[in-house]
Amino acid sequence: MAHFEHLPLFVKTYEFIKVVYKIVHQFRKEYKYTLGAELLEVIWQTLDEIIKTNSLPDSQKSQGIAKISALFDKFKIRFRLAYEMGLMTDKKFAFAQQAMAEIGRMIGGWSGWAVSRS
């Protein structure tokens, strides 16, 4: 099994998944298994794509990073919807927003690196 603990984006996203689980756990029942499940699925897809892209040769990473970025944008839209529907407190949303902003910056930095390499 490969170890990815040395990758900051992997670690940050992995830790963020734990936060998402705690937030979704507190969703009302009618949203927990629909919107909540979708949030978890998309953030897991994002982490899976981070793992996959990291193992690609540098010349092929740009496409994977673009997919990671698209998945993360998809997650952020759904997360905001959950907040606007009153499924989480302002405090939890603000905390998650900080983590999402940091993950977004890391994805952007990786993207810039990949562009400079190609």
C-alpha positions, 0 to 999 in steps of 0.5 A: 500500500502506498503512503501519501502522508508526506503530501500536504494536499492529501493530508489536508483533504484527508483531515477535511473528510473527517470534518465533513463526516461530522457535519453530515452526521448532524444533517436532518434525516431527509438530507443526510442520505441525499445531499450528505451522501453526495458531499461525501462521495464527491470529496472522496472522489477528490481524494482518490483523484489526488492519489491517482494524479500524484502517481502520474508522470509530471508531464501528465499531471495537468489533466489530473489536477484539472479534474481535482479542481473540477471535483472540488468546485462541485463539492464547494457548490453542494456544501454551500447549498447545504449551508444555505438550507440551514443544515449546519451552523455559521460556525461550522460553515466558517471553519469548513470554509477556511479548510476549503480555501486552503485546499483550493490554494494548494490545488492552485499551487499544484496546478501552477507547478504542473503548468510550469513543468510542461 
